[in-house]
Amino acid sequence: MYFPYARPRRLRSSETIRRMVRETTLSPDNFIYPLFVTHGKGVKKEIGSMPGNYQQSIDNLVKDCEETYSLGIPAVILFGIPEHKDELGSEAYSDRGIVQNAIKAIKDKTPDLVVITDVCLCEYTSHGHCGVIRNGEVHNDETLALLAKEALSHAMAGADMVAPSDMMDGRVGAIREALDEGGYENIPIMAYSAKYASGFYGPFREAAESTPQFGDRRSYQMDPPNSREALREVALDIEEGADIVMVKPALSYLDIITQVKQEFDLPVAAYNVSGEFSMVKAAAKLGWIDGDRVMMEILMSMRRAGADMILTYHAKEAAMLLNK
Ligand code: PBG
């Protein structure tokens, strides 16, 4: 049927009709809110390139978590900024590490909020890489034991889910084994499965103080031009025991989100990363775009691409708009 009989505009004629034929939904239920926790008391230091996001000490973090949960957001993901960094990133797997302490404090106040932890060494190592350095290179297999130890210590502190972001080969299996042996067989793993070596992580590295001190992450994170490789990475993580698979970044990788969603039957997460967030904030500040509108459009695009959940720094502001 052609024009003039066919007129797609008929179903766009009012907001109510548009609501009836809307194919994709966006809700606070879809969000996971990233938070940065640091030592001290009463600390709430705004991250310059990420307005509205802070490095916070545990007391303030706990309040933020209460607010997050009260907005209908089911989960947070924690990133720790240690007091001391060393070659092996030892605060990452210390019982008294910043993240371990934060988990306990949050679960004490908001037990129903799902606390996810980022499992990686880069925030904790003096060299800023995601693994152990041997002969100037990030050594895969030696790193696995440390990541497993880190994940287990998060679970012991009360984390509800762990999320390895390092991109070492075999880390999901190593973590699954350590969790199971420790009696945490019910703690799910959300794997950063297809994580690309991306320029969009710039602001995060300021926030987490995790810029590599030499070289870059291209020998372990994925090469941006590749998509078939992403499916292989996801397949391997699923074989090793991943419960949720993630694509990161999200906005320039919507095609990858769609392919992963079509190919596999596990829940898919998308990480709307720091650079994606900061671009919106910067352009809105200059008055070049309507920040709220663009934010909602971007988040919706990730859902439309196939993301079941979205890790996003916009979580609270978007939830406020959705709750109106
Ligand atoms: C740690 C990690 C990074 C991000 C999440 N976990 C940074 C990186 O790989 O350099 C990026 C998140 C963001 O940019 O919002 N490996």
Boltz pocket constraint, residues with backbone or C-beta under 6 A from the ligand:
constraints:
  - pocket:
      binder: B
      contacts: [[A, 118], [A, 120], [A, 122], [A, 130], [A, 165], [A, 166], [A, 200], [A, 201], [A, 202], [A, 203], [A, 204], [A, 205], [A, 210], [A, 217], [A, 272], [A, 273], [A, 274], [A, 275]]
      max_distance: 6.0
